[in-house]
Amino acid sequence: MPRGRRVRSVSDERHGRKPYSYESATPGRRVVSTAELEFPVPPETEKQLKVTAVDLQKKVNSEAHHTWDYELSEMVVRRGQPISLIIFLNQEYKEDVHKIELELRVGKRPRINYGTRVPVPQVTCAQEDDWGIHVVKAEGNRLECLMYTAADCLVAKYRLYVDTSVDGKDEFRFEHPDEFYMLFNPWCKQDDVYMEDEDKRNEYVLRDTNLYYYGTSRTIGWSHWYQGQFEGIVLKCIFQLLEESGLAKRKFGSPVYVSRALSAKLNSEDDDGVLVGNWSGDYSDGVEPTDWTGSVAIFEEYMKTGKPVCYGQCWVFAGLFTTALRALGVPCRTLTNFESAHDTDGNLTLDYHYTEEGEPIDDLNEDSIWNFHVWNDAWMARPDLPTGYGGWQALDATPQETSEGIFRTGPAPLTAIKRGDVYLNYDAKFIFAEVNAERVDWIINNKTKAQKAADVDPSHVGRRISTKKLNSWTRDDITDEYKFAEGSERERIAVMTASKHVKSAKKVYTEIKKDVRFEVDVPDEVMVGSDVELEVKITNDHMTDAREVFTSVTCNSVRYTGVKVHQVLVKKDKMKVASGETVSHKVLVSAADYKDKLTDSASFKFFVMGGVIQTQQTYVGHFDFQFRRPELEVTTEPSGTLTAGIPFKAFVKFTNPLPITLQQCSFRLEGTGIEGQIKKAVRNVPSGKDADLEIKLTAKRVGNSKLLASFHSSQLNQVTGYIDLEIQEEE
């Protein structure tokens, strides 16, 4: 299980059956051979029309198929779109007696009924969404051809064979020495991943630098992520993962099954996949999750070692998933859900229990609300579901709960999540709870242990769902794509619809007289290293009587998942509030209070409990808080436009804002022009002092890109900066 996570039972509905294990197969079951199939080779004859060479026209096809940026020696093309070929023969081509056909094969044991062996017949005209080889132009022994491909063929690595015959006899077979990659095609109307808008294709398929959001719904931070889907190692790794996933080859053409398989393979829980999740705070035997600034370094390490990479958290899993799907041609976006629910018992409520003094009862609090959770949306049709559920599908590679016995989530249609149709595949109920569960606070009587609902909050969960805006480096709020407006009639109907499919759904009613108002003000945009002041305002609305009121304010440092790490401060007070009076209760958390208690997310959770002695009225408030971190200063020399292949210098500067010396400090750099990720250790940084990095780099790809930098220490992390690079060709 993920490190640092609570051990708990998971509902049978989410568990499903255990994955099949070949090692425990039933005795007597037929064992299928894995040996490579051998195909007969036609005997040589004098009259054979021999193929001497085939030019795959890599440059021409890369331009036509929008695959020019893949840094691979093999050709990369997209299905459902013609592929240009030039075939060279040992003699002049004669249309009336010579016949040319192709065959494509995938894997060691290709079979026609699985789509892994594809006969490609010769045709005399263009084909739409079907296989065919068309000789467009013949000049002596040189043939210019177009190979037409089906829009639902397997996404795989193919071997090409050319078969010829003369008057139906004297057959000859040519095997091309190079394989080529076939990807999904969002430019093809017949493909299940077709996306009509060109700007969206450029954003969700071709853009190789992205943004993800973190923090709280009140204080949203952002950071760049280098997707790197065109780096040579990435596509090789993704195809290896699919091969290892156990997914039947015949399903490699379905974005639904492929994305679901990758959801499992990108985490290490079941099958030693790419990345190990760790929420413990101890990363001494690996890389701290906040250290990563892109996907490429992780895929490189996984391919180099053959072992899961340590460590990641939700935004890292989401970054990998976006890279993997964009590399395959599936439009994908990274999104963040703030106040994200983790409903362990599947009842669509998040139940929190407290003593009468306001202390949490941890043994009863199995549900959790994460400050934020990052996952993915992928664009695809859903032929496996009723009409109307195509479009964006939610997917998550972070190992939270099992689905059909394996740690994976989705794809679930956003339309189904929004409407409350949680019975549809896959895992719509779990994701619905993440964005729409209700929070219930229970007070447990110290003597009788009876519980009463102190507060029900139907709108706390699922706020300001965010992704990078199309054609912009700003935030796009997509909450309305996941849920109707909070409190609206349609939103309540969706919750009721979802509840019909949950046997254990709770109905909670609270009818307590409330004549005292509690208002809590938590500041925003506080720089780490500064004091934090929280204010509780209490107003007595009763027309004649005074009220005796008590308050309890607890400040804990927490991980972004809401897990408590340190108690920073507790302050309790009692006061008498006259009729019509408003009193203010201020609580100060100084930098000295928290300097040694910060978590890697620099987050607090304030729990405020208030009560009225005369009426038994109870107030419960939960407030997430995250410090703002400083930004790195990143510059280059020379400044302005750089030249591909010519070295340049990059400079990074950091100033320590904390009242303590930072230890175990390092900088990391990643971007289009860098092979992998560069890490440089630096000296300890005293309070108020600077750390500087100077490094020589060489840009390798022409165009606009970003150089991403980050600073890390044992006391403060996720300090980032970047610079836009414009790279021109060498004259």
FENBEL-V766282 format. One record per backbone hydrogen bond with DSSP energy under -1.0 kcal/mol. CO is the residue of the C=O (numbers start at 1). NH is the residue of the N-H. E is the energy in kcal/mol with one decimal. If there is no record, write none. Layout:
BEGIN
co = (CO:CO)
nh = (NH:NH)
e = (E:E)
END
This chain:
BEGIN
co = (2:3:11:12:15:22:26:48:50:53:55:57:58:59:60:61:62:67:70:75:77:83:85:86:87:88:88:94:94:97:99:101:102:103:104:105:108:111:111:112:116:118:120:121:132:133:134:134:137:139:140:141:142:143:144:144:145:146:147:148:150:156:158:159:160:161:162:163:164:165:166:169:172:174:180:181:183:185:186:188:191:192:197:198:199:200:201:201:202:204:208:208:210:212:214:219:221:223:225:226:228:230:231:233:234:235:236:237:238:239:240:248:249:251:252:254:255:256:257:258:259:260:261:262:265:266:268:274:275:276:277:283:288:289:293:295:296:297:298:299:300:301:302:309:310:312:313:313:314:315:316:317:318:319:320:321:322:323:324:325:328:331:333:335:336:337:338:339:340:342:342:348:350:352:353:354:355:359:361:364:368:370:371:373:375:376:377:378:380:382:391:392:393:394:395:398:403:406:406:409:412:413:414:415:416:416:420:421:424:427:428:429:430:431:432:433:434:438:439:440:441:441:442:443:445:450:452:455:457:463:465:466:467:469:474:476:478:479:479:485:488:489:490:491:492:493:494:495:496:498:499:502:515:517:519:521:526:527:532:534:535:536:537:538:539:540:547:548:549:550:551:552:553:554:555:555:556:557:557:559:560:563:566:569:571:573:575:577:578:581:583:585:587:589:590:591:594:599:602:603:604:605:606:607:608:609:610:611:612:617:619:621:623:625:628:633:635:637:642:643:648:649:650:651:652:653:654:656:662:663:665:666:667:668:669:670:671:678:680:685:686:689:691:693:695:697:699:703:705:707:708:709:710:711:712:716:719:720:721:723:725:726:727:728)
nh = (5:279:15:16:405:25:29:50:90:88:86:61:62:63:64:65:67:70:72:181:183:147:145:55:143:52:53:97:98:167:165:163:120:161:118:159:37:116:117:115:106:104:102:133:148:123:136:146:144:142:93:89:139:87:136:137:85:134:83:132:153:182:180:105:176:103:174:101:172:99:169:166:164:162:158:77:79:188:195:191:194:381:201:202:203:204:205:206:207:332:227:228:225:223:221:216:214:212:210:295:231:71:234:237:238:239:240:241:242:243:244:251:252:254:155:258:259:260:261:262:263:264:265:266:274:275:272:309:268:312:3:286:291:292:226:299:300:301:302:303:304:305:306:276:287:278:316:317:318:319:320:321:322:323:324:325:326:327:328:330:184:379:377:375:466:373:463:462:370:344:368:438:440:442:361:444:358:355:364:366:342:340:339:337:335:395:333:393:391:385:380:414:378:412:376:400:406:403:408:396:394:417:418:419:420:421:422:424:428:431:432:433:434:435:436:437:341:350:457:352:454:455:354:452:449:445:443:441:439:338:478:336:476:472:469:467:481:482:483:488:492:493:494:495:496:497:498:499:500:501:502:505:541:539:537:535:628:530:589:587:521:585:519:583:517:580:577:613:575:611:573:609:571:607:568:569:605:565:566:562:371:559:557:555:553:551:549:547:581:540:538:536:534:532:594:595:597:602:627:558:625:556:623:554:621:552:619:550:616:612:610:608:606:604:528:653:651:649:728:646:697:637:695:635:693:633:691:688:685:714:682:712:680:710:678:708:674:669:667:662:689:656:654:652:650:648:645:727:725:723:670:721:668:719:666:713:711:632:709:707:705:642:703:644)
e = (-1.4:-3.3:-2.0:-2.8:-1.8:-1.6:-2.0:-1.0:-1.7:-2.7:-2.0:-2.9:-2.4:-1.8:-2.0:-2.5:-2.5:-1.3:-1.6:-2.7:-2.4:-2.9:-3.1:-3.1:-2.7:-2.6:-1.2:-1.1:-2.9:-3.0:-1.6:-3.2:-3.2:-2.2:-3.1:-2.3:-2.4:-1.6:-1.1:-1.3:-2.5:-2.2:-2.4:-2.5:-3.3:-2.2:-1.1:-2.2:-3.2:-1.9:-2.6:-2.4:-2.9:-2.3:-2.0:-1.7:-2.3:-2.7:-2.2:-1.5:-1.2:-2.7:-2.0:-1.9:-2.7:-2.2:-2.6:-3.0:-2.1:-2.1:-2.0:-3.3:-2.4:-2.6:-2.9:-2.6:-2.6:-1.6:-2.3:-1.4:-1.8:-2.2:-1.9:-2.4:-1.9:-3.3:-1.6:-1.5:-1.2:-2.0:-1.7:-1.4:-2.2:-2.1:-3.2:-2.1:-2.2:-2.4:-2.9:-2.3:-1.5:-3.0:-1.4:-2.0:-2.5:-2.3:-1.8:-2.5:-2.2:-2.0:-2.0:-2.3:-2.1:-1.7:-1.1:-2.6:-2.1:-1.6:-2.3:-2.2:-1.8:-1.0:-2.0:-2.0:-2.1:-1.3:-1.1:-3.5:-1.7:-2.1:-1.4:-2.0:-2.5:-1.0:-2.3:-2.1:-2.8:-2.0:-2.3:-2.4:-2.3:-2.6:-2.4:-2.9:-2.7:-1.8:-1.3:-2.0:-2.6:-2.0:-2.4:-2.2:-2.5:-2.0:-2.7:-2.6:-2.4:-2.3:-1.4:-2.8:-2.3:-2.4:-2.1:-1.9:-2.6:-1.7:-2.8:-2.4:-3.1:-1.1:-1.4:-1.9:-2.9:-3.6:-2.5:-3.3:-1.8:-2.6:-1.6:-1.4:-2.8:-2.0:-2.3:-3.0:-2.4:-2.8:-2.4:-2.2:-2.1:-2.0:-2.0:-2.2:-2.5:-1.8:-2.6:-1.3:-1.3:-3.5:-1.2:-2.1:-3.4:-2.1:-2.7:-1.9:-1.3:-2.1:-2.1:-1.3:-1.0:-1.8:-2.6:-2.0:-1.5:-1.3:-1.8:-1.8:-1.8:-3.1:-3.2:-2.6:-3.2:-1.3:-2.3:-1.7:-1.6:-3.3:-2.6:-2.6:-2.5:-1.7:-2.8:-2.6:-3.1:-1.7:-2.9:-1.9:-2.0:-1.5:-2.0:-2.3:-2.2:-2.2:-2.0:-2.0:-2.4:-2.7:-2.5:-2.4:-1.2:-1.6:-1.6:-1.3:-2.9:-2.4:-3.5:-2.0:-3.1:-1.9:-3.6:-3.2:-2.9:-2.8:-2.6:-2.5:-2.8:-1.9:-3.1:-2.5:-2.6:-2.0:-2.3:-2.5:-2.7:-2.6:-2.5:-1.8:-2.3:-2.9:-1.4:-2.4:-2.8:-2.3:-2.7:-3.1:-2.9:-2.7:-3.1:-2.6:-2.2:-2.4:-2.8:-3.1:-3.0:-3.0:-1.2:-1.7:-2.4:-1.6:-2.3:-1.8:-2.5:-1.9:-2.5:-2.4:-2.8:-2.4:-3.2:-2.0:-1.8:-2.2:-2.5:-2.8:-3.1:-3.2:-2.7:-1.9:-3.0:-2.7:-3.0:-2.0:-3.1:-2.4:-2.2:-2.4:-2.4:-2.2:-2.5:-2.0:-1.9:-2.5:-2.1:-2.5:-2.6:-1.9:-2.5:-2.8:-1.8:-2.4:-2.8:-2.9:-2.0:-2.6:-2.4:-2.4:-3.0:-2.9:-2.8:-2.6:-3.5:-1.5:-2.0:-2.1:-2.2:-1.3:-2.0:-1.1:-2.9:-2.0:-2.9:-2.5:-2.6:-3.0:-2.5:-3.0)
END
